[in-house]
Amino acid sequence: MTISRTEWGKQFNRCWICGAVDGWNGNRYTALETHELVGNSRRARALTIAPSWLRVCSDCHSQLSSSPSVEELARSLAIKAQYDPENYDLEAVNKLLSPNRRGGWSDGPVTQSDVDAMAEVIFGRNR
């Protein structure tokens, strides 16, 4: 069953990067948004699959790149694996990045080792 971006987003009430809660926080309103890990010319494809989505506040969203480096993508994927393990799919994200829509790179631009190393940096442990 495929979930819509809207329904998927409703499952999460905090920014996965800074922890801000959706809604009023004292005298400040925090709006959560859905960021696609892959953007630019590949964004249309990324809009359709949950493995490419992160839930972030508007402040953090403005700091994320639509053309992330391998390191930035590994960081986002480590966060995805932590907060949305059901939809974590490294192969699906790597296929989005592929110049060949049918196959993708044999090992992708991001490896599981890259993601695990970033998880260790962010969360102090491997996935």
C-alpha positions in Angstrom: 0.0 0.0 0.0 1.3 3.4 -1.0 0.9 6.3 1.5 0.5 9.9 0.4 3.1 12.5 1.5 0.3 14.2 3.5 -0.7 11.1 5.4 2.9 10.1 5.9 3.7 13.5 7.3 0.9 13.4 9.8 2.6 10.5 11.6 5.4 12.8 12.9 5.1 15.8 15.2 8.7 16.7 15.6 11.5 17.9 13.4 13.9 15.0 12.9 16.9 17.4 12.9 16.4 19.9 15.8 13.4 18.3 17.6 11.1 21.3 17.3 7.5 20.3 17.9 4.8 21.1 15.2 2.6 24.0 16.3 2.9 26.8 18.8 6.0 26.6 21.0 5.7 29.5 23.4 5.5 32.6 21.3 6.8 30.9 18.1 5.0 28.7 15.6 6.9 25.8 14.1 5.6 24.4 10.8 6.8 20.9 9.8 7.5 20.2 6.2 8.4 17.2 4.1 11.8 17.4 2.4 12.8 15.1 -0.5 16.3 13.7 -0.2 16.6 14.1 -4.0 15.7 17.3 -5.8 16.1 19.3 -8.9 15.3 17.2 -12.1 14.7 14.1 -10.0 12.3 15.7 -7.5 9.2 14.6 -9.4 10.2 10.9 -8.8 11.2 11.6 -5.2 7.8 13.1 -4.5 6.2 9.6 -5.0 8.2 7.4 -2.7 8.4 7.5 1.1 12.0 6.4 1.3 13.0 9.8 0.0 11.1 11.9 2.6 12.3 13.6 5.8 10.1 15.4 8.3 11.7 18.7 9.2 10.8 22.2 10.5 10.9 25.1 8.0 14.1 26.4 9.6 16.0 23.1 9.1 14.4 22.6 5.7 15.9 25.9 4.5 19.3 24.5 5.3 19.0 21.3 3.4 20.3 21.0 -0.2 18.2 19.8 -3.1 21.5 18.5 -4.6 23.2 17.0 -1.5 26.8 15.8 -1.5 27.3 12.1 -0.6 28.1 13.1 2.9 24.9 15.2 3.2 22.9 12.4 1.8 24.4 9.9 4.1 23.5 12.2 7.0 19.9 12.5 5.9 19.7 8.7 5.3 21.0 8.1 8.8 18.3 10.4 10.2 15.7 8.7 8.0 16.7 5.2 9.3 16.5 6.5 12.9 13.0 8.1 12.7 11.3 6.2 9.9 12.9 2.8 9.8 9.8 1.3 8.1 10.4 3.5 5.0 14.2 3.4 5.0 15.4 2.0 1.7 18.9 2.9 0.5 18.5 1.1 -2.8 15.4 3.1 -3.7 17.1 6.4 -2.9 20.2 5.4 -4.9 18.0 4.5 -7.8 16.5 8.0 -7.7 20.0 9.4 -8.1 20.8 7.1 -10.9 21.3 8.4 -14.4 19.8 5.1 -15.6 16.2 4.9 -14.5 15.9 1.2 -14.9 18.9 0.0 -12.9 20.8 2.4 -10.9 24.4 2.2 -9.9 25.7 -1.2 -8.8 26.4 0.1 -5.3 24.9 3.6 -5.5 26.6 6.9 -4.6 25.9 6.2 -0.9 26.7 2.9 0.7 25.3 1.4 3.9 28.8 1.9 5.4 28.5 5.6 4.7 25.1 5.7 6.4 26.3 3.7 9.4 29.3 5.9 9.9 27.1 9.0 9.9 24.7 7.3 12.3 27.6 6.8 14.6 28.5 10.5 14.4 24.9 11.7 14.9 23.5 9.1 17.4 26.7 7.6 18.8 26.0 4.1 17.4 25.5 2.2 14.2 22.1 1.7 12.8 
